[in-house]
Each structure stands twice: as C-alpha cells, then as structure tokens.
Amino acid sequence: MEHQSQDNRGRQALVGGVISGSLLVLVVSLLLGWRLLPGWVGEGLGIVAGVITTPFFMETTFFVVGLLIVIGLNIWRRSREGDEFVDFDESELDGDLSRLELALQAGNDDEVEAMLGQMDSGQFGSQRVLRVRIALAEKTGDQELATDLRRVLQEAERINTMR
C-alpha cells in the first residue's frame, strides 16, 4: 500500500510539473513574441501581456487558468477511469437477503427490523424482501399491513410474468 501511495505522489508531482512547465513556456513565449515579432502580432501579444499582468486581471487570469486546468484534469481522469456507478454483485445482495430470511426464521425480529431499515428503496421492494415483510407483519399481528404487502407482491409478480 505504501508503494502505491508513493507512485501516486510521483504521478501528482509529474502532472504538477508538466502544468507549471506549460504555463512557464506560455508566458515566456508571450513575452518573447511581444518583443521579437513585428507588426500586429507582436503588438497583440504586447496588449495581452499588459492585460494579464495588470493586478486585477492577473489574479482573474490565474483563477480562470487554474479552473480550466482542474476541469480539464477531471474530464481526463473520468474518461480514463470510467463512470462512477457501482454495480452490486448478485451474490452480495443474495447474501444480505439470506441473512434477513435466516434472522426471521430464528425469531430475531429486532435484527430483521434493523436490516430492513438499512436497505435502500431498490432492495426494499424486491419480492424476497416483500415476503419477509409480510411474514414479519403477520408475526407482529398487523394484518392490514400484511394484506397491503400481499397486494404489492402480487402486482410485482404479475409484472415479472409479463416480462
């Protein structure tokens, strides 16, 4: 792990050096072009050099250039690393559901309620979880909730059979 952190720091230092070097080349080219190029190109570079070295404009220019660098590096990093979406492994989800079902069978209602409380909305509406919720509602004597959940389960099963 330490080696990977050192490698990452080396890359960051390299990227920072490349960015600083690029800015140095840009400023030196601007100043040399202003002094050495004849005509309107040299005059234009002189005006640009004068504007970006004016105190207010210099700070604004550094802010804009820095912002563009950060945005550019972020776009490059995201294109290289891919999207940030996380796919759940079916085995992980099945493992959580199996533990939920085992806790219900063991009569550990507090653990079942805690596990149900930690689920996200996608898991909470799955058929297996609905069956556990029905069993828990019946066990606690809430027949009205159990009936409502059975209707939701039947609708979910009907939708799955239509696919």
N, C-alpha and C positions, 0 to 999 in steps of 0.2 A: 504494500500500500504506500509506503514511504517513497519507493522508487517511482511510482505512478505520479505522486504529488510533485516530485522533483521534475519529472518530464513535463508535467502540465505547467509548472512555473517557467521552465525553459521556453516552452512554446509561447506563453504570455509575454515573456521578455522579448522574444524574437518578433512577435507581432507588434509590440510597442515600439521596438527599434525600427522596424520597417515603416511604421506610420510616422514616427518622428523624422526618419531619414527622408521620406517622401515629402513631408512638409518643408524640410530644410532645402531640398532640391527645388521645390516650387518657389520658395521665397528667393533663393539665390538666382534662379532663372529669371524671376520677375525683375529683380534689381539689375542684373546684367543686361537683360533685354531692354530695360529702360535707358541704360547708359550707352549701349552699343548699337542698338537697332535704329536706323534712320527713319525719318518720316512719321507717318501717323501711327504706325505700330509701336514705335518707341515712345511717342507721346501718350498713346493709350495705356501702355504699361506704366508710364510715369504717373498718370492720373490714378490708375488702380493702386499703385504703390502708395501714393499720397493718401488716398481714401482709407485703405486698410491700416495705415499706420497712424491715423488720427485717433486720439484716445478712445472716444466713444465707439467709433466704427471698428477699431482694432479688437475691443472686447467682444463686440457683437459678431465680428468675423470669426474669432476663435470659438465662440459659442456655437455658431452655425456649423463651422467645420467639424467641431467635436461632436455635435449632434448627428451630422451626416456620417461621420466615422462610426459612431455607435450603432446607428440604424443599419449601415452597410454591413458591419460585422455581425449584427444579429440576423440579418437576412441570409448572409453567407452561412452562419452556424446552423440556422434552421433548415436550410436547403441540404446541408451536409448530414445533419443528424436525423432529419425526417420529422414527421409530426409528433406532437406531444401526447397523443391519445394512448391510453393504456388499455390493452385487451386483457380481460380476465381469462385465466385458464379455466376451462370447464371443470377440471379436477379440483381446483381450489374452491369453486362455487359448490360443487357436489360435496366436498368435504365439510363445508360450513353447513349445508343443508342436512347432511348425515348427522352431524353433531347436534343440530337442532332437533331432529327426529328422535335421536337417542335420549336427549335430555327430557323430551316429552314422555317417552316410554318409561323412563326411570322415575317420573313423577316430580322432577325438579322444575316446578312451574316458574320459580323466580329466575332461574337461568334461561328458560325459554323466553320469558318476557324481556330479559336483558338482551338476548341475542336478537330478538325481533326488533327491539329498539335501536340496535346498531345497524340494521340493514338499510340499504338505500331503496329508493322507490322502485327501481327495476327488479330487485330481488324480492321486494315485499309483495309484489303482485304475481309472482310465479305460482304455478299450480301446486307444487310441492309445499310451498310456504302457506298457500291458502288452506291446504289440507291440515297442516299443523295448527293454523289459526282457528280452524273450525273445531278441531279436537280440543284445543285449549278453551275455546268459548263454551263448548258443551261441558267440559270438566268443571269450569267455574260457574256453570248454571246460567249463562247468558244465552238463552235460546234464540232471542231476537237477533243478536249479532251472528250466531251460528247460521240462522236461516238466510240472513243477508249475504254472508260469505259463501254459502252454498250457491246462491244465485250468481254471484260473481264467478265462482268456479265453473258453473255450468256454462256461462257465457264464454269464459276463456277456453273451455274445452270445445265449445261449438266453433269458435273462431279458428282453433287449431285444426279441427277436422276439415274446415273449408279450405285450408291452405293446401 
